[in-house]
Amino acid sequence: MNIKSQKQFLSIRELTAGGLFSALIAVGAFLKVTLPTEPIPMHFTLQWFFVLLAGLLLNKRLAGVSVGVYLLIGLSGVPVFASGGGPSYLLRPGFGYLLGFAAAAYSMAWMCERFGILRFGKLLMISAAGLLVYYGIGMLYYFIVCRFLIFQEVTWKILLVNGFLLTAGPDFALCVAAVGAASKLRGVVRDSLYG
């Protein structure tokens, strides 16, 4: 096997790190507060904290894969999501936020690779951009599923309040905490995985 074909596969270290982040995101789903919002209750979980760490510490491929594996495990029926699991979860309006996790992790890792030296301020801006990606995809999916699949009336105003304003503040606090951790761990993790 030549060097070029070897780079297409994940190393043992990368597989281990990806599996660890998939497991941490699953654990984060069970650390939750349920918000009694209408028309469908929302959950504030610690999943976002571990998605942030994946996006800030791993390369874009591994960050996306680790969240993608978590999603596949949940869709296969293992109850690792905040309200269970299984393929029917695709019809839940809140599944869009889980898709947003994957897009946010990949985009944050991509931004980290593009910006070179990353201090606290840059990492915080990257995590805030990831937060917008996560919420943007989540809210759009929520609206589409409610309106066109389950025929539940939801307005953009209700969605903005229930699907963004109620949890964006605590999620931004998780951004600050994750950036604090990532700024200390980033060099060590990246050296051990890619050095």
C-alpha positions in Angstrom: 0.0 0.0 0.0 1.5 3.3 -1.0 1.6 6.5 1.2 -1.2 8.2 -0.9 -3.7 5.4 -0.3 -2.8 5.2 3.4 -3.9 8.8 3.9 -7.4 8.0 2.8 -8.1 5.8 5.9 -8.4 7.0 9.5 -5.6 6.1 11.8 -6.2 4.1 15.0 -5.7 7.3 17.0 -8.3 9.1 14.9 -10.8 6.2 15.1 -10.4 6.2 18.9 -10.8 10.0 19.2 -13.8 9.9 16.8 -15.4 7.1 18.9 -14.7 9.0 22.1 -16.4 12.1 20.8 -19.4 10.1 19.5 -19.8 8.6 23.0 -19.4 12.0 24.7 -22.1 13.5 22.5 -24.4 10.6 23.4 -23.7 11.1 27.1 -24.5 14.8 26.7 -28.0 13.9 25.4 -28.9 12.5 28.8 -27.7 15.6 30.7 -30.7 17.7 29.7 -33.4 20.1 30.8 -36.7 19.8 29.0 -38.4 23.1 28.1 -42.2 23.0 27.9 -42.4 24.9 24.6 -45.3 24.8 22.2 -46.1 23.1 19.8 -43.3 20.6 20.7 -41.1 20.6 23.9 -37.4 21.4 23.3 -34.4 20.1 25.2 -31.4 21.9 26.4 -28.6 19.3 26.6 -24.8 19.2 27.0 -24.4 17.6 23.5 -23.5 21.0 22.1 -20.5 21.3 24.5 -19.0 18.0 23.1 -19.9 19.0 19.5 -18.0 22.2 20.1 -14.9 20.3 21.4 -15.0 18.0 18.4 -15.1 21.0 16.0 -12.4 22.9 17.9 -10.0 20.0 18.5 -10.3 17.7 15.5 -9.7 18.1 11.8 -12.8 18.7 9.6 -13.1 15.1 8.4 -12.9 13.6 11.9 -15.2 16.2 13.5 -17.8 15.5 10.9 -17.4 11.8 11.1 -17.6 11.7 14.9 -21.0 13.5 14.9 -22.1 11.6 11.8 -21.4 8.3 13.6 -23.4 9.5 16.6 -26.4 10.3 14.3 -26.2 6.9 12.5 -26.2 5.1 15.8 -29.2 7.0 17.0 -31.1 6.5 13.7 -30.3 2.8 13.8 -32.5 2.5 16.9 -30.0 2.9 19.8 -31.7 5.5 22.2 -28.8 8.0 22.2 -30.9 11.1 21.3 -32.5 13.2 24.0 -35.9 11.5 23.3 -34.8 8.1 22.2 -33.7 6.9 18.8 -34.7 5.1 15.6 -35.5 6.1 12.0 -38.8 7.7 13.0 -36.6 10.4 14.6 -36.2 11.9 11.2 -39.9 13.1 11.4 -39.3 14.9 14.7 -38.9 18.6 14.2 -36.0 18.7 16.7 -33.9 16.3 14.5 -32.7 19.3 12.5 -30.7 20.5 15.5 -28.9 17.2 15.5 -28.1 17.6 11.8 -27.0 21.1 12.7 -24.5 19.5 15.1 -22.8 17.7 12.2 -22.6 20.8 10.0 -21.4 22.9 12.9 -18.6 20.5 13.9 -17.4 20.2 10.3 -17.6 24.0 9.7 -15.8 24.9 13.0 -13.0 22.4 12.2 -12.7 23.8 8.7 -12.5 27.4 10.1 -9.8 26.3 12.6 -7.8 24.8 9.8 -8.1 28.0 7.7 -7.2 30.6 10.5 -3.8 29.4 11.6 -2.8 30.5 15.1 -5.9 30.3 17.3 -6.2 32.2 20.5 -9.2 32.4 22.7 -10.9 35.3 20.7 -10.6 33.5 17.4 -11.8 30.2 18.8 -14.8 32.0 20.4 -15.7 33.6 17.0 -15.5 30.2 15.4 -17.7 28.6 18.0 -20.2 31.5 17.7 -20.3 30.9 13.9 -20.8 27.2 14.6 -23.7 28.1 16.9 -25.4 30.0 14.1 -24.9 27.1 11.7 -26.4 24.7 14.3 -29.4 26.9 15.0 -29.9 27.9 11.4 -30.2 24.3 10.2 -32.2 23.3 13.3 -34.8 26.0 12.9 -35.2 25.5 9.2 -35.7 21.7 9.6 -38.1 22.4 12.5 -40.2 24.7 10.4 -40.3 22.4 7.4 -41.3 19.3 9.4 -44.0 21.1 11.3 -45.5 22.8 8.3 -45.2 20.1 5.6 -44.8 16.7 7.3 -46.8 16.7 10.6 -49.0 19.7 9.7 -48.4 21.4 13.0 -48.9 25.2 12.8 -45.7 27.1 13.7 -44.8 30.6 12.9 -41.3 32.0 12.6 -42.0 34.2 15.6 -42.8 31.2 17.8 -39.8 29.4 16.3 -37.5 32.3 17.0 -38.5 32.4 20.7 -38.8 28.7 21.4 -36.2 27.4 19.0 -33.5 30.0 19.5 -33.9 32.6 22.2 -34.7 30.2 25.1 -31.6 28.2 24.6 -29.1 30.3 22.6 -27.8 32.1 25.8 -27.0 28.9 27.6 -25.6 27.4 24.5 -23.3 30.4 24.1 -22.2 29.9 27.7 -21.2 26.4 26.6 -19.3 28.0 23.7 -17.2 30.0 26.2 -16.6 26.9 28.4 -15.6 24.8 25.4 -13.3 27.4 24.0 -11.6 27.7 27.5 -11.1 23.9 27.4 -10.1 23.8 23.7 -7.5 26.6 24.1 -5.7 24.5 26.7 -6.1 21.1 25.0 -5.8 22.0 21.3 -2.1 21.7 20.9 -1.8 18.5 22.8 -4.7 16.8 21.0 -3.6 17.9 17.6 0.0 16.9 18.2 -1.1 13.4 19.4 -3.5 12.9 16.5 -1.8 14.6 13.5 1.8 15.4 14.7 
